[in-house]
Amino acid sequence: METNKALVAALIFIILVVGANFVMYAIARGAGRSNQKSFLETLGQSLNASPKKKDESLKELRRKIQELEEGRKKDNKESD
């Protein structure tokens, strides 16, 4: 029973180490390919999500909500 627990713990540890190495490899590969000014800037950008993508998706969501609200107002006026 104790050997099973030890094997499971060792397997989890190995998976964590391999996963961390894969993430570091992906970050280093992306930093090496980019033409940014410095490695640290590239590393910071790779760790942070792009705020432009978030802003664009929020703008699109707001626009769709406004369209739906306008459509509902028109439906209410037509039914009166």
Stockholm file with secondary structure:
# STOCKHOLM 1.0

chainA/1-80         METNKALVAALIFIILVVGANFVMYAIARGAGRSNQKSFLETLGQSLNASPKKKDESLKELRRKIQELEEGRKKDNKESD
#=GR chainA/1-80 SS CHHHHHHHHHHHHHHHHHHHHHHHHHHHHHHHHCCCSCHHHHHHHHHSCCHHHHHHHHHHHHHHHHHHHHHHHHHHHHHC
#=GC SS_cons        CHHHHHHHHHHHHHHHHHHHHHHHHHHHHHHHHCCCSCHHHHHHHHHSCCHHHHHHHHHHHHHHHHHHHHHHHHHHHHHC
//
